[in-house]
Amino acid sequence: MVMSATTPATEDRVQPRRRRNPRGQGHLLRGDIIAGATTILERTGSEDAITLRAIAREIGITAPSIASHFADRAAIIDAVVAEQLTNLSSVLVAAAQDVSDPVDALLGAWRAYVEFGRAYPTKYRIIFERRFLALWDDDQRPMVETLPVFTRTVEMMIGLLQTCIDTGHSRSADVLADSVAIWFFVHGMVALPTTITSFPWPEHDAHLVAGITNLAHLVPPGPRRD
């Protein structure tokens, strides 16, 4: 069959479904691009599916419209990861703020971390799975949007343990090493149950408290007092 001049190939044609933003509100399109890319990542689980054409189809724009907001697909993925990490960071801050007891603040933030990872496994993978970060390692490109959020989040979590040390609630002699050890432990609590579902994993909160009490060298050791 010969395709007529008025019937372009479906794969190459984008049917714009989105109204143009009012003048001065181009930032709304940027948000739509990030949202579209996030949807594709959640649906496919792979950054390889993120292309300018795929995003354009997802949100109903033309691919060239993306160029004024992002230089390339790597920049879009960076923005997607940064947005999800910002969401996680906000959850951690909310869990620890206005908590007077330093140990309760530390446990509350890490508890929120586990709850976020288990409630939003795909978003958690977008932030932390190696394949999403390999893009920048291969190209030696800075994660312009993600890195500042990552740095602030890590510094906040280290700061929670440092406060426990400063107030005599922890005997930790190396706040960085012990914070990383806690992160290893808590990441396992998020990731392992989603991949090995048949194993009889211990009760979530009791295991979390026991593990952090040990790794953070909390005083006194053992279950938290009321």
C-alpha positions as CSV (number, residue, x, y, z in Angstrom):
1,M,0.0,0.0,0.0
2,V,1.3,3.5,-0.9
3,M,1.0,6.0,1.9
4,S,-0.6,9.2,0.7
5,A,1.1,12.6,1.2
6,T,-1.6,13.5,3.7
7,T,-1.0,10.4,5.9
8,P,2.3,10.8,7.8
9,A,3.7,7.8,9.7
10,T,2.1,7.5,13.1
11,E,5.5,6.9,14.8
12,D,6.9,10.2,13.5
13,R,3.9,12.4,14.1
14,V,3.0,14.0,17.4
15,Q,-0.5,15.2,18.0
16,P,-0.2,18.1,20.3
17,R,-2.7,17.7,23.1
18,R,-1.3,20.4,25.4
19,R,-2.2,24.1,25.3
20,R,0.6,26.5,25.1
21,N,1.4,28.1,28.4
22,P,0.6,31.8,28.8
23,R,3.6,34.1,28.2
24,G,5.9,34.2,31.2
25,Q,4.9,30.7,32.4
26,G,7.3,28.6,30.4
27,H,8.4,27.0,33.7
28,L,5.1,25.0,33.6
29,L,6.3,23.2,30.5
30,R,9.5,22.3,32.2
31,G,7.5,20.7,35.0
32,D,5.4,18.8,32.5
33,I,8.6,17.5,30.8
34,I,9.9,16.2,34.1
35,A,6.5,14.7,34.9
36,G,6.4,13.0,31.5
37,A,9.9,11.6,31.9
38,T,9.1,10.3,35.4
39,T,6.0,8.6,34.1
40,I,8.0,6.8,31.4
41,L,10.6,5.8,34.0
42,E,8.0,4.4,36.3
43,R,6.3,2.5,33.5
44,T,9.4,1.0,31.9
45,G,12.0,1.0,34.7
46,S,14.7,2.1,32.3
47,E,16.3,5.4,31.5
48,D,16.9,4.1,28.0
49,A,13.2,4.7,27.3
50,I,13.7,8.4,28.0
51,T,14.0,10.1,24.6
52,L,12.9,13.5,23.5
53,R,10.4,11.9,21.1
54,A,9.0,9.6,23.9
55,I,8.5,12.5,26.3
56,A,6.9,14.7,23.6
57,R,4.4,11.9,22.9
58,E,3.8,11.4,26.6
59,I,2.8,15.0,27.3
60,G,1.5,16.0,23.8
61,I,4.1,18.5,22.6
62,T,6.6,18.6,19.8
63,A,10.1,17.3,20.5
64,P,11.8,20.7,19.6
65,S,9.8,22.4,22.4
66,I,11.9,20.5,24.9
67,A,15.2,22.1,23.7
68,S,14.5,25.4,25.3
69,H,14.3,23.8,28.7
70,F,16.8,20.9,28.6
71,A,20.0,20.5,26.6
72,D,19.6,16.7,26.2
73,R,18.1,13.6,27.7
74,A,20.8,13.4,30.4
75,A,19.7,16.8,31.7
76,I,16.1,15.6,31.9
77,I,17.1,12.4,33.8
78,D,19.1,14.6,36.2
79,A,16.0,16.7,36.8
80,V,13.8,13.7,37.4
81,V,16.3,12.2,39.9
82,A,16.6,15.6,41.7
83,E,12.9,15.9,42.0
84,Q,12.4,12.5,43.5
85,L,15.3,13.0,45.9
86,T,13.9,16.4,46.9
87,N,10.6,14.6,47.8
88,L,12.5,12.0,49.9
89,S,14.5,14.8,51.6
90,S,11.4,16.7,52.5
91,V,10.0,13.6,54.1
92,L,13.1,13.1,56.2
93,V,13.2,16.7,57.3
94,A,9.5,16.6,58.3
95,A,10.1,13.4,60.3
96,A,13.0,15.0,62.3
97,Q,12.0,18.6,62.7
98,D,10.5,19.8,66.0
99,V,11.6,16.5,67.7
100,S,13.3,17.5,70.9
101,D,14.9,14.1,71.7
102,P,18.0,13.6,69.4
103,V,17.6,9.8,69.3
104,D,13.9,10.1,68.4
105,A,14.8,12.5,65.6
106,L,17.4,10.1,64.3
107,L,15.1,7.1,64.4
108,G,12.2,9.1,63.0
109,A,14.2,10.2,60.0
110,W,15.5,6.8,59.1
111,R,12.0,5.3,59.8
112,A,10.6,7.8,57.3
113,Y,13.3,6.7,54.8
114,V,12.2,3.1,55.0
115,E,8.6,4.0,54.8
116,F,9.2,6.1,51.7
117,G,11.2,3.4,50.0
118,R,8.6,0.7,50.7
119,A,5.6,3.0,49.7
120,Y,7.2,4.2,46.5
121,P,9.6,1.5,45.3
122,T,9.9,2.8,41.8
123,K,10.6,6.4,42.9
124,Y,13.2,5.0,45.3
125,R,14.9,3.1,42.5
126,I,14.9,6.2,40.3
127,I,17.0,7.9,43.0
128,F,19.4,5.1,44.0
129,E,19.7,2.4,41.4
130,R,23.1,2.3,39.9
131,R,21.9,2.3,36.3
132,F,20.4,5.8,36.8
133,L,23.7,7.2,38.1
134,A,25.9,5.4,35.6
135,L,25.0,7.9,32.9
136,W,27.0,10.6,34.5
137,D,29.9,8.3,35.5
138,D,30.3,7.2,31.9
139,D,30.2,10.8,30.5
140,Q,32.0,12.4,33.4
141,R,29.2,14.9,33.6
142,P,28.2,16.7,36.8
143,M,24.7,15.9,38.2
144,V,23.9,19.6,38.2
145,E,20.5,19.4,39.8
146,T,20.8,16.2,41.8
147,L,24.2,16.7,43.5
148,P,23.2,19.7,45.7
149,V,20.1,18.0,46.9
150,F,22.0,14.8,47.5
151,T,24.7,16.7,49.5
152,R,22.1,18.5,51.6
153,T,20.3,15.3,52.4
154,V,23.4,13.4,53.4
155,E,24.6,16.2,55.5
156,M,21.3,16.4,57.3
157,M,21.3,12.7,58.1
158,I,24.9,12.9,59.4
159,G,23.9,15.9,61.4
160,L,21.2,13.9,63.2
161,L,23.8,11.4,64.4
162,Q,26.3,14.2,65.3
163,T,23.6,15.8,67.5
164,C,23.2,12.4,69.3
165,I,27.0,12.4,69.9
166,D,27.1,16.0,71.0
167,T,24.3,15.4,73.6
168,G,25.8,12.2,75.0
169,H,23.2,9.9,73.4
170,S,25.8,8.2,71.2
171,R,29.3,6.8,71.7
172,S,30.1,7.0,68.0
173,A,33.7,7.9,67.3
174,D,33.3,8.4,63.6
175,V,30.1,10.1,62.6
176,L,30.6,9.6,58.9
177,A,31.5,6.0,59.0
178,D,28.6,5.1,61.3
179,S,26.1,7.2,59.3
180,V,27.2,5.3,56.1
181,A,26.8,2.0,58.0
182,I,23.3,3.0,59.0
183,W,22.5,3.9,55.4
184,F,23.8,0.5,54.2
185,F,21.6,-1.2,56.7
186,V,18.5,0.8,56.0
187,H,18.9,0.5,52.2
188,G,18.9,-3.2,52.7
189,M,15.6,-3.0,54.7
190,V,14.1,-1.2,51.7
191,A,15.5,-3.2,48.8
192,L,15.8,-6.8,50.0
193,P,12.1,-7.4,50.9
194,T,11.0,-6.2,47.5
195,T,13.3,-8.7,45.7
196,I,13.2,-11.7,48.0
197,T,9.6,-11.9,49.0
198,S,9.6,-15.4,50.3
199,F,12.0,-14.8,53.2
200,P,10.5,-14.3,56.7
201,W,11.8,-10.7,57.2
202,P,11.7,-9.5,60.8
203,E,9.1,-7.0,62.0
204,H,9.9,-3.7,60.4
205,D,10.1,-1.1,63.2
206,A,11.7,-3.3,65.9
207,H,14.4,-4.4,63.5
208,L,15.0,-0.8,62.5
209,V,15.4,0.4,66.1
210,A,17.7,-2.5,67.1
211,G,19.9,-2.0,64.0
212,I,20.3,1.7,64.4
213,T,20.8,1.5,68.1
214,N,23.7,-0.8,67.4
215,L,25.2,1.0,64.4
216,A,24.9,4.4,65.9
217,H,26.3,3.3,69.3
218,L,23.3,4.8,71.1
219,V,23.3,5.2,74.8
220,P,22.0,3.2,76.6
221,P,22.0,0.2,74.2
222,G,18.9,-1.9,73.6
223,P,15.3,-0.9,73.1
224,R,14.5,2.8,73.4
225,R,13.0,3.9,76.7
226,D,9.6,5.5,76.8
